[in-house]
Amino acid sequence: MADVAAIFNINFDKEKEQIETFLKNYAEEVVDAKSSRARRAPRSASKLRMKYVEAMQAIANRQSDSLWVDLDDVAKQDEDLALRIVQNTKRYMDLFCQVVDKNLPEATVPLSDRDSVIDVIIQQRLQFEAQAADEGAPDAQFPPALKRRYSLYFAPRTKAPVHAVRHIKAQHIGQLVSLRGIITRVSDVKPLLSVCTYSCDECGHEIFQEVKARTLTPLNECKSPICQRNKSRGKLHMQTRACKFLRFQEARIQELADQVPMGHIPRAMTVHLYEGITRNMNTGDIVTLTGVFLPTPYTGYKAVRAGLLADTYLEATHVKLAKQSYDAMAQAARENPSKDLLETVRERLAGQNVYETLANSICPEIYGMEDVKKALLLLLVGGVTKEVGDGMKIRGDINVLLMGDPGVAKSQLLKWISKAAPRGVYTTGKGSSGVGLTAAVMKDSVTGEMVLEGGALVLADNGVCCIDEFDKMEDGDKTAIHEVMEQQTISISKAGIVTTLNARASILAAANPIYGRYNTALSPNQNINLPAALLSRFDIVFLLLDTPNMDLDTKLAQHVTHVHMTNRAPEPAAQTTLLREDEMRAYIAQARQFRPIVPADVAAYVASIYVGIRRDEAAGPADYGYTTARVLVSILRMAQALARLRFADTVSRGDVDESVRLMSVSKASLAEREATGAGARRREHHVTRIFRLLKEMAADAEGSDDEAGGEVSMVELKERVIAKGMTETQLEQMLTEYSDLGVVFVTADRSKVRWVQ
């Protein structure tokens, strides 16, 4: 590392010469290719490109408004210069701008916006000042920032360390730093005054004031040569159209959960974004920001309380998203075919079943659950969103509910999906209120006006919202999700704000049965503590039961112990492969570009299947029959997702059969439990009545609400059971069944019965 004294003893004129040499002479080697196979081209197919000369020419031609200087390129020419840029970034940004202003070439194409306001004003100024010979050179009257039609940014070096927010300290002030975190707040893009222009009412002269701070003290008196010579004090009036404004956006970045030490709360930092890097991130994105760490004084009432203290912020120069959207990934693959990851993925999948391989790549550390993983794969791919002629929209996103016993890895699947999806939000039903899921009314810190701040469902727009402990939500919160799951919008009417927010997200929910574990004495609808209106909005509901099975238990134990020993999943079988998360995203991004249609014969086939399901339910028992017209749309939706995985433009009958099979599998685990006779169902009814009676007596004994547990005397319980017209045999059956479930506890002397919450 260079000596500290050498960093401050700098001749900036020589620095400008080095910068000019770098911008004019730097050339990079590029491969002239038009397909994704260009990386296999011979060395002779490459050519040299004057990177920054072409960039400056694009700025002169008004084809670009940003100039990106990669510090890796600077380091190749001069390592010490790159170090000095990192140590004193703001000064070197000015030096680079001065050199670019001096060496900016003439336009080589006709300028389409030559009649813009700024161009007309500058042309009039030059003509006016050319007539006044005693005013001096006209170029000297204009601030350089007023004539610049570009913004300059520094891209960080690839080996630059990435910090957490709490690791940015006072020693980094003025330096270029990189930090990683999650965006918790993004403001609207607003104009920020950069150059203020005044006109004198006496001499008509224009005065310019360059603004480099967040505060401005307006000029009052004209100091032009004419007013100085006439000894007059002309008043200045601000000319808004002649001022220069920059696009400005303020964001808030917060530490990630894995960056926070034990016992601490996450720290946050304010981020300022200008011009070309605005609108590059949204709330909830995980990003790596590079910028200049700077102090700023408090203003207003905060300045009185803070005294000499100053706040800090990051002036961003580079934004890198941790996960790109599917559309951005597909567009990047088209623009840079030589860097296409999809070609590598398709080579690895050659000769294999793509559907099976992608499903097995979902959370490979979890054993089994092949059909559940296939449903989650279809959730990531999604169907086709349609808009009919009258404007009504039919959603294409797939909603999945995982209902089952504790310990079957439902939460792990939700966590994996939220990380694998380009835009995923993980939350819990008990930890999120209706406002936390939809939107909250907040006061803007800058303007003071009331604004809406999106919740989990709004943040997951065009992504996946994973809601764990779905059954623990309050009834009011469940109602807030009804509109989201079908219409994919959130209607808000709060604090005078009446609007509709987009929530085009897939819902992946996990819930436990009403009694903690699945109760065989109850019907499936009684086990699922969700209203029918909400349950029908899920395209597929998987009931995962923890049933003893010697072979499956042995394989599961071997799998879990292998993961704990090696910290990775077992190697797949021969002729199979597992894809990484980024590889899966690349394949799914390409699959989502297809919009398969449903041919007439397949549509008739789907209709016949739906009619058959409804006919069978009408003829059989109605314990688990909740098939509605939404099931028909769900079958089509999953069939379209399967066609997308094949990169097909039409849906086949095989896709329909697979989607129907997945829906049938979700009910298959209950088949043997539903196949009980009428007498067994009546016996289960009596057992359930006795359990509810015990629950009421336990609550009365505890002296609290219905959710508390308490002890009941066995003698009193028998008396109440017999008084209700039931037998002691049925009481013993209830105690046996619910003791096995861990819901009821009988003391050793059988004198007390306790209902365990």
Residue pairs with C-beta under 8 A, 6 or more apart in sequence:
1 83
2 80
2 83
2 84
7 83
7 84
7 87
7 88
10 84
12 91
12 95
15 81
15 84
15 92
15 95
16 95
16 98
16 99
18 78
18 81
19 81
19 95
19 96
19 99
20 99
20 102
20 103
21 77
22 52
22 73
22 74
22 77
22 78
22 81
23 52
23 53
23 56
23 99
23 100
23 103
24 50
24 52
24 53
24 103
25 77
26 50
26 51
26 52
26 73
26 76
26 77
27 48
27 49
27 50
27 51
28 48
28 49
28 51
28 73
29 46
29 47
29 48
29 49
30 46
30 47
30 48
30 49
31 38
31 39
31 41
31 45
31 46
31 338
32 38
32 41
32 45
32 46
32 47
33 39
33 41
33 45
33 337
33 338
34 337
35 337
36 333
36 337
36 338
36 340
36 342
36 343
37 343
38 45
38 337
38 338
39 338
51 73
52 67
52 69
55 64
55 67
55 68
56 67
56 100
56 103
56 104
56 105
57 105
57 108
58 64
59 65
59 67
59 100
59 104
59 149
59 150
60 104
60 105
60 106
60 107
60 108
61 107
61 108
61 109
61 111
62 107
62 111
62 112
62 113
62 149
63 109
64 150
65 149
65 150
65 151
65 275
65 276
66 150
66 151
66 152
66 153
66 275
66 276
67 100
67 150
67 151
67 152
67 153
68 153
68 154
68 155
69 96
69 152
69 153
69 154
69 155
70 155
71 82
71 85
71 86
71 154
71 155
71 156
71 157
71 160
71 176
72 155
72 157
72 158
74 81
74 82
74 85
75 82
75 157
82 157
84 92
85 92
85 154
85 176
86 160
86 175
86 176
87 174
87 175
88 174
88 175
89 154
89 174
89 175
89 176
89 292
89 317
90 174
90 292
90 294
93 152
93 154
96 152
97 144
97 148
97 152
98 144
100 150
100 152
101 144
101 147
101 148
113 119
117 241
118 244
121 241
121 242
122 142
122 146
122 147
125 138
125 141
125 142
125 206
126 138
129 135
129 138
129 141
130 138
134 225
135 141
135 225
141 206
141 208
142 208
143 195
143 208
143 210
145 194
145 195
145 210
145 244
146 195
146 208
146 244
151 246
151 274
151 275
151 276
153 276
153 277
153 317
153 318
154 176
154 290
154 317
154 318
155 290
155 317
155 318
156 176
156 178
156 290
156 318
160 178
160 290
161 178
162 178
162 179
162 180
162 288
163 177
163 178
163 179
163 180
164 179
164 180
164 181
164 255
164 256
164 259
164 267
165 179
165 181
165 253
165 254
165 255
165 259
165 266
165 267
165 268
165 269
166 255
166 259
166 267
167 179
168 177
168 179
168 269
168 293
168 312
168 314
172 293
173 293
173 294
173 295
173 312
174 292
174 293
174 294
175 292
175 293
176 290
176 291
176 292
176 317
177 290
177 291
177 292
177 293
177 314
178 288
178 289
178 290
179 253
179 269
179 288
179 289
179 314
180 256
180 259
180 286
180 287
180 288
180 289
180 322
181 253
181 254
181 255
181 256
181 259
181 268
181 269
181 286
181 287
181 289
182 253
182 254
182 255
182 256
182 284
182 285
182 286
182 287
183 251
183 252
183 253
183 254
183 281
183 282
183 283
183 284
183 285
183 286
183 287
184 252
184 253
184 254
184 268
184 283
185 251
185 252
185 283
185 453
186 249
186 250
186 251
186 252
186 281
186 282
186 283
187 249
187 250
187 251
187 444
187 446
188 249
189 247
189 248
189 249
189 278
189 279
190 247
190 248
190 249
191 245
191 246
191 247
191 248
192 245
192 246
192 247
192 248
192 274
193 211
193 216
193 243
193 244
193 245
194 210
194 211
194 243
194 244
194 245
194 246
195 208
195 209
195 210
195 211
195 243
195 244
196 208
196 209
196 210
196 211
196 216
196 218
196 238
196 243
197 206
197 207
197 208
197 209
197 238
197 239
197 242
197 243
198 206
198 207
198 208
198 209
198 218
198 219
198 222
198 236
198 237
198 238
198 239
199 205
199 206
199 207
199 236
199 237
199 239
199 242
200 206
200 207
200 222
200 224
200 227
200 234
200 235
200 236
201 234
201 235
201 236
201 237
202 222
202 226
202 227
202 230
202 232
202 233
202 234
202 235
203 222
203 224
203 226
203 227
203 230
203 232
203 234
205 222
205 224
205 226
205 227
205 234
206 239
206 242
207 219
207 222
207 223
207 224
207 236
209 216
209 218
209 219
214 296
214 299
215 299
218 236
218 238
219 236
220 235
220 236
221 233
221 234
221 235
221 236
222 233
222 234
222 235
222 236
224 234
227 233
227 234
246 274
246 275
247 274
247 275
247 278
248 272
248 273
248 274
248 278
249 272
249 273
249 274
249 278
249 279
250 270
250 271
250 272
250 273
250 446
251 270
251 271
251 273
251 281
252 268
252 269
252 270
252 271
253 268
253 269
253 271
253 287
253 289
253 314
254 266
254 267
254 268
255 266
255 267
255 268
256 266
256 286
257 266
259 266
260 266
269 312
269 313
269 314
270 311
270 312
270 313
270 314
271 289
271 291
271 313
271 314
271 316
272 291
272 313
272 314
272 315
272 316
273 280
273 316
273 319
274 315
274 316
277 316
277 317
277 318
277 319
280 319
280 321
281 287
281 319
281 321
282 459
283 453
283 454
283 459
284 423
284 425
284 459
284 460
285 321
285 322
285 423
286 321
286 322
286 323
287 319
287 320
287 321
287 322
288 319
288 320
288 322
289 314
289 316
289 318
289 319
289 320
290 316
290 317
290 318
290 319
290 320
291 314
291 315
291 316
291 317
291 318
292 314
292 315
292 317
293 312
293 314
294 312
294 313
294 314
294 315
295 310
295 311
295 312
296 310
296 311
296 312
296 313
297 303
297 310
297 311
298 305
298 306
298 309
298 310
298 311
323 421
323 422
323 423
323 585
324 332
324 422
324 585
325 422
325 423
325 462
326 422
326 585
326 588
326 589
326 592
327 589
329 422
329 585
329 586
329 589
330 589
330 590
330 592
330 593
332 339
333 340
333 341
333 342
333 586
333 589
333 590
341 582
341 583
341 586
342 586
342 587
342 589
342 590
344 583
345 579
345 583
345 586
345 587
346 587
348 577
348 579
348 583
349 357
349 577
349 587
351 575
352 575
352 576
352 577
354 645
354 646
355 374
355 377
355 642
355 645
356 576
357 576
357 577
357 578
357 579
358 377
358 579
358 584
358 587
358 645
359 370
359 373
359 374
359 376
359 377
360 370
360 373
360 572
360 576
360 578
361 578
361 579
361 580
361 584
362 373
362 376
362 377
362 413
362 416
362 417
362 420
362 584
363 373
363 409
363 412
363 413
363 416
364 569
364 572
364 578
365 412
365 563
365 568
365 569
366 409
366 412
366 413
367 555
367 556
367 559
367 560
368 552
368 555
368 556
369 409
369 413
369 544
371 542
371 662
371 665
371 666
372 402
372 413
372 542
372 544
373 413
374 662
375 400
375 540
375 542
375 662
376 400
376 413
376 417
376 508
377 645
378 398
378 638
378 641
378 642
378 659
378 662
379 397
379 398
379 399
379 400
379 417
379 464
379 506
379 508
380 417
380 420
380 421
380 464
380 584
380 588
381 588
381 591
381 592
381 641
381 644
381 645
382 396
382 397
382 398
382 506
382 592
382 637
382 641
382 644
383 395
383 396
383 397
383 398
383 636
383 637
383 638
383 640
383 641
384 396
384 595
384 596
384 640
385 393
385 394
385 395
385 396
385 397
385 504
386 393
386 394
386 396
387 393
387 394
388 394
393 487
393 488
394 633
395 486
395 487
395 488
395 504
396 637
396 640
397 488
397 504
397 505
397 506
398 506
398 539
398 540
398 634
398 637
398 638
398 641
399 485
399 506
399 507
399 508
399 509
399 537
399 538
399 539
400 506
400 507
400 508
400 509
400 538
400 539
400 540
400 541
400 542
401 470
401 509
401 510
401 511
401 535
401 538
401 540
401 541
401 542
402 410
402 413
402 414
402 508
402 509
402 510
402 511
402 542
402 544
403 510
403 511
403 512
403 513
403 528
403 541
403 542
403 543
403 544
404 410
404 512
404 513
404 518
404 542
404 543
404 544
404 545
404 546
405 512
405 513
405 517
405 518
405 544
405 545
405 546
406 512
406 516
406 517
406 546
407 546
408 544
408 545
408 546
410 468
410 510
410 544
411 468
411 510
413 510
414 426
414 466
414 467
414 468
414 508
414 510
415 426
415 466
417 424
417 464
417 466
417 508
418 424
418 425
418 426
418 464
418 466
419 581
420 581
420 584
420 585
421 463
421 464
422 463
422 585
423 460
423 461
423 462
423 463
423 464
424 460
424 463
424 464
424 465
424 466
425 456
425 457
425 459
425 460
425 463
425 464
425 465
425 466
425 505
426 466
426 468
427 436
427 437
427 456
427 465
427 466
427 467
427 468
428 467
428 468
428 469
428 472
429 467
429 468
429 469
429 470
429 471
429 472
429 473
429 477
429 511
430 469
430 472
430 473
432 455
432 456
432 467
432 473
432 477
433 474
433 477
434 474
434 476
434 477
434 479
434 480
435 455
436 455
436 456
437 455
437 456
437 457
437 467
437 477
437 480
437 481
438 455
438 457
438 458
438 480
438 484
438 490
438 492
438 501
438 503
439 452
439 453
439 454
439 455
439 458
439 490
439 492
439 494
439 501
440 452
440 453
440 455
441 450
441 451
441 452
441 453
441 494
441 495
441 497
442 450
442 451
442 452
442 453
443 449
443 450
443 451
444 450
444 451
450 495
450 496
450 497
452 492
452 494
452 497
452 499
452 501
454 501
456 465
456 467
457 465
457 481
457 484
457 490
457 503
457 505
458 490
458 501
458 502
458 503
460 503
460 505
461 502
461 503
461 504
461 505
462 504
462 505
463 505
463 506
464 505
464 506
464 508
465 505
465 506
465 507
465 508
466 508
466 509
466 510
467 473
467 507
467 508
467 509
467 510
468 509
468 510
469 510
469 511
469 512
470 509
470 510
470 511
470 530
471 511
471 512
471 514
471 529
471 530
472 511
478 530
478 531
478 534
480 490
481 507
481 534
482 533
482 534
482 537
483 489
483 490
483 491
484 490
484 503
484 505
484 507
485 507
485 534
485 537
485 538
486 537
488 502
488 503
488 504
488 505
489 500
489 501
489 502
489 503
490 500
490 501
490 502
490 503
491 499
491 500
492 498
492 499
492 500
492 501
507 538
509 538
511 528
511 529
511 530
513 519
513 527
513 528
513 529
514 526
514 527
514 528
514 529
515 527
515 741
515 743
516 741
516 742
516 743
517 546
517 741
517 742
517 743
518 527
518 543
518 545
519 526
519 527
519 741
520 673
520 684
520 737
521 684
521 687
521 688
521 691
521 737
522 684
522 688
523 623
523 624
524 543
524 623
524 624
524 670
524 674
525 532
525 623
525 624
525 626
528 535
528 541
532 626
535 541
535 626
536 626
536 628
536 630
537 630
539 630
539 634
539 637
539 638
540 634
540 638
540 662
540 663
540 666
541 666
542 665
542 666
543 666
543 667
543 669
543 670
544 669
545 669
547 669
559 569
559 570
562 569
562 570
563 569
563 570
569 578
572 578
579 587
590 647
591 644
591 645
591 647
592 644
594 643
594 644
594 647
594 648
594 649
595 649
596 640
596 643
596 644
596 648
596 649
596 650
596 651
597 649
597 650
597 651
598 606
598 636
598 639
598 640
598 650
598 651
599 650
599 651
601 653
602 639
602 650
602 651
602 652
602 653
602 656
605 653
605 656
606 632
606 635
606 636
606 639
606 656
607 632
609 635
609 656
609 660
610 631
610 632
610 635
613 627
613 631
614 627
617 625
617 627
621 674
623 674
624 667
624 670
624 674
631 663
634 659
634 663
635 656
635 659
635 660
635 663
636 651
638 655
638 658
638 659
638 662
639 651
639 655
639 656
639 658
639 659
640 651
640 655
642 651
642 654
642 655
642 658
642 659
643 649
643 650
643 651
643 652
643 655
676 684
683 730
683 733
686 726
686 730
687 730
687 733
687 734
687 737
689 724
689 726
690 721
690 726
690 730
690 731
690 734
691 734
691 738
691 743
691 744
693 717
693 720
693 721
693 724
694 712
694 717
694 734
694 744
694 753
694 755
695 706
695 755
696 706
697 710
697 712
697 716
697 717
697 720
698 708
698 709
698 710
698 711
698 712
698 754
698 755
699 705
699 706
699 707
699 708
699 710
700 710
701 710
701 711
701 712
702 708
702 709
702 710
703 710
707 757
708 757
709 754
709 755
709 756
709 757
710 754
710 755
711 752
711 753
711 754
712 752
712 753
712 754
712 755
713 751
713 752
713 753
714 746
714 750
714 751
714 752
714 753
715 751
717 731
717 753
718 728
718 731
721 727
721 728
721 730
721 731
722 728
734 744
735 744
735 746
735 753
738 744
739 745
739 746
742 756
743 755
743 756
744 753
744 754
744 755
744 756
745 753
745 754
745 755
745 756
746 752
746 753
746 754
747 753
747 754
